[in-house]
Amino acid sequence: MGYESIDRNAIKTWIIGRTIVSIIIFTIYILIKYLLIVPRFNYILMVNYLINILEFIIILFSIMESFVWPFLEYQQWKYGIFEDKIELIRGIIVRKKTIIPISRIQNLKIEQGPIQRIYKITSVNIITAGGCHEIPAIPVKEAEAISERLKRIIEMGERNV
């Protein structure tokens, strides 16, 4: 088995999730702005400029994070499951390649959030002593097949030891 791409629905789930987070952050910013900053410092011209610049930066970052990065991130995400290792390749600006030896896997988890449930995808979390590694946005049946395959490989390795 070579490298596989994650499900294309990852883009939709990332856009929805990140848009929700952006709305929450912007709402908090607006509350702070109009409840704390504007009533006290509205007469200071420099504060008004800084507030407007900060607002522009928050909006620009939110648009990039919610509507641009998901497409770029999807194109970069690859994973490969081999007999002795799992390789995860991701990253937009900095490309990261994580190699997880099968012998180091301690636990596997399949997790599915509410947005993922709508699009019938899930994430496989691979837990080792060094941390947790995630393969995001995999169709549910494929995630179960991956989990079973890894379980068989781990069991075969334990019998050979």
Contacts in CASP RR format, 6 or more apart in sequence:
PFRMAT RR
TARGET T0000
AUTHOR 0000-0000-0000
METHOD contacts of the structure
MODEL  1
MGYESIDRNAIKTWIIGRTIVSIIIFTIYILIKYLLIVPRFNYILMVNYL
INILEFIIILFSIMESFVWPFLEYQQWKYGIFEDKIELIRGIIVRKKTII
PISRIQNLKIEQGPIQRIYKITSVNIITAGGCHEIPAIPVKEAEAISERL
KRIIEMGERNV
1 80 0 8 1.000
1 81 0 8 1.000
1 82 0 8 1.000
2 80 0 8 1.000
2 82 0 8 1.000
3 78 0 8 1.000
3 79 0 8 1.000
3 80 0 8 1.000
3 87 0 8 1.000
3 89 0 8 1.000
4 78 0 8 1.000
4 79 0 8 1.000
4 80 0 8 1.000
4 81 0 8 1.000
5 74 0 8 1.000
5 77 0 8 1.000
5 78 0 8 1.000
6 74 0 8 1.000
6 77 0 8 1.000
6 79 0 8 1.000
6 135 0 8 1.000
6 136 0 8 1.000
6 137 0 8 1.000
6 138 0 8 1.000
7 119 0 8 1.000
7 121 0 8 1.000
7 137 0 8 1.000
7 138 0 8 1.000
7 139 0 8 1.000
8 74 0 8 1.000
9 119 0 8 1.000
9 120 0 8 1.000
9 121 0 8 1.000
9 137 0 8 1.000
10 70 0 8 1.000
10 73 0 8 1.000
10 74 0 8 1.000
10 77 0 8 1.000
10 121 0 8 1.000
10 136 0 8 1.000
10 137 0 8 1.000
11 70 0 8 1.000
11 71 0 8 1.000
11 74 0 8 1.000
12 119 0 8 1.000
13 115 0 8 1.000
13 116 0 8 1.000
13 118 0 8 1.000
13 119 0 8 1.000
13 121 0 8 1.000
13 137 0 8 1.000
14 69 0 8 1.000
14 70 0 8 1.000
14 73 0 8 1.000
14 74 0 8 1.000
15 66 0 8 1.000
15 67 0 8 1.000
15 70 0 8 1.000
16 115 0 8 1.000
17 66 0 8 1.000
17 115 0 8 1.000
18 65 0 8 1.000
18 66 0 8 1.000
18 69 0 8 1.000
18 70 0 8 1.000
19 66 0 8 1.000
19 67 0 8 1.000
22 62 0 8 1.000
22 65 0 8 1.000
22 66 0 8 1.000
25 58 0 8 1.000
25 62 0 8 1.000
26 58 0 8 1.000
26 59 0 8 1.000
26 62 0 8 1.000
29 54 0 8 1.000
29 55 0 8 1.000
29 58 0 8 1.000
33 51 0 8 1.000
33 55 0 8 1.000
37 47 0 8 1.000
37 51 0 8 1.000
38 51 0 8 1.000
41 47 0 8 1.000
42 48 0 8 1.000
69 92 0 8 1.000
72 92 0 8 1.000
73 90 0 8 1.000
73 91 0 8 1.000
73 92 0 8 1.000
76 89 0 8 1.000
76 90 0 8 1.000
76 91 0 8 1.000
76 92 0 8 1.000
76 95 0 8 1.000
77 89 0 8 1.000
77 90 0 8 1.000
77 91 0 8 1.000
77 136 0 8 1.000
77 137 0 8 1.000
78 88 0 8 1.000
78 89 0 8 1.000
78 90 0 8 1.000
79 86 0 8 1.000
79 87 0 8 1.000
79 88 0 8 1.000
79 89 0 8 1.000
79 135 0 8 1.000
80 86 0 8 1.000
80 87 0 8 1.000
80 88 0 8 1.000
81 146 0 8 1.000
81 149 0 8 1.000
81 150 0 8 1.000
83 102 0 8 1.000
83 153 0 8 1.000
84 101 0 8 1.000
84 102 0 8 1.000
84 103 0 8 1.000
85 99 0 8 1.000
85 100 0 8 1.000
85 101 0 8 1.000
85 102 0 8 1.000
86 99 0 8 1.000
86 100 0 8 1.000
86 102 0 8 1.000
86 105 0 8 1.000
86 126 0 8 1.000
86 133 0 8 1.000
86 150 0 8 1.000
87 97 0 8 1.000
87 98 0 8 1.000
87 99 0 8 1.000
87 100 0 8 1.000
88 96 0 8 1.000
88 97 0 8 1.000
88 98 0 8 1.000
88 100 0 8 1.000
88 133 0 8 1.000
88 135 0 8 1.000
89 95 0 8 1.000
89 96 0 8 1.000
89 97 0 8 1.000
89 98 0 8 1.000
90 96 0 8 1.000
98 133 0 8 1.000
100 126 0 8 1.000
100 128 0 8 1.000
100 133 0 8 1.000
102 150 0 8 1.000
102 153 0 8 1.000
102 154 0 8 1.000
102 157 0 8 1.000
103 154 0 8 1.000
103 157 0 8 1.000
104 128 0 8 1.000
104 129 0 8 1.000
104 130 0 8 1.000
105 126 0 8 1.000
105 127 0 8 1.000
105 128 0 8 1.000
105 150 0 8 1.000
105 154 0 8 1.000
106 127 0 8 1.000
106 128 0 8 1.000
106 129 0 8 1.000
107 127 0 8 1.000
108 124 0 8 1.000
108 125 0 8 1.000
108 126 0 8 1.000
108 127 0 8 1.000
108 147 0 8 1.000
108 150 0 8 1.000
108 151 0 8 1.000
109 124 0 8 1.000
109 125 0 8 1.000
109 127 0 8 1.000
110 122 0 8 1.000
110 123 0 8 1.000
110 124 0 8 1.000
110 125 0 8 1.000
110 143 0 8 1.000
110 144 0 8 1.000
110 147 0 8 1.000
111 122 0 8 1.000
111 123 0 8 1.000
111 125 0 8 1.000
112 121 0 8 1.000
112 122 0 8 1.000
112 123 0 8 1.000
112 140 0 8 1.000
116 122 0 8 1.000
116 123 0 8 1.000
116 137 0 8 1.000
120 139 0 8 1.000
120 140 0 8 1.000
121 137 0 8 1.000
121 138 0 8 1.000
121 139 0 8 1.000
121 140 0 8 1.000
122 137 0 8 1.000
122 138 0 8 1.000
122 139 0 8 1.000
122 140 0 8 1.000
122 143 0 8 1.000
123 134 0 8 1.000
123 135 0 8 1.000
123 136 0 8 1.000
123 137 0 8 1.000
123 138 0 8 1.000
123 143 0 8 1.000
124 134 0 8 1.000
124 135 0 8 1.000
124 138 0 8 1.000
124 143 0 8 1.000
124 146 0 8 1.000
124 147 0 8 1.000
125 132 0 8 1.000
125 133 0 8 1.000
125 134 0 8 1.000
126 132 0 8 1.000
126 133 0 8 1.000
126 134 0 8 1.000
126 135 0 8 1.000
126 150 0 8 1.000
127 133 0 8 1.000
135 146 0 8 1.000
138 146 0 8 1.000
END
